[in-house]
Amino acid sequence: MSEPTRELTTAPVVTPLAGLIGAQVDVDLRHIDDDVFERIHEAFLEFVILVFPDQRLSPDDQLAFARRFGDLYRYPHSPGMEGHELVLPINLPSGVRRGRWHSDATFDERPPAISILSARELPSRGGETAFANQYAAFDTLSDGMKKLLARMDAVHDASSHRRPEEWTTHPVLRTHPETHRTALFVNSEFTRRFAHMTAEESEGLLRYLTTHAHRPEFCYVHRWRPGDVVMWDNRAAQHYPVLNRPEGEIRRMWRVTVAGDRPRFDARPV
């Protein structure tokens, strides 16, 4: 007997999950038409991260959904699954460890735009992921700080991944290519210093910004459930993998990533 599919509607149910970021969308991602996709896209731009519960995606299903948003991104130096090289297995270490807030691969000249993570195997407890809204991080800065940052660039590198030779420079403030809103665009994982400044000179302001970026009121913490698919906008969010699960227990995910453009800030003073 074939598995029943959910009834399609042109307006899937979208339920906000926190004050400033995140919504749950109840829909079967294997069976969406163009109208349903457009509502998902609108919700994604509004809420920055979306949670789709109770999914049963194969690698091909996850790739097909991701391709609706654009070309796919291949992670440098990270092999994909055999037979599905654009599906990246994410198997985090067990135990209690310290993670870092970040946007994915900002050391790249064109960092990925969207990440889509599918839960495949979960621990008995722990292993959450936190997300922080970088529109809110920008909006709550003082006018004086916004004016200062509008002229600044920052150097991002992959030294935390033992590849310091991979680096690039991005504006500290970023204009989202679709919403045209401004987001703060520095993170503690990959941002090393401000352009034309030493690391020592950059340290105080950079620490302030990378801490301000994830104030609790900007955040949503997702507790994973079997079948969850979560997608987030790397252009307007940071995330933090919470490494707090029992020793020896597995948290196994599949990630598919949508390619992005070169970050820019359209309101930069001339």
Disulfide bonds with the S-S distance in Angstrom:
none
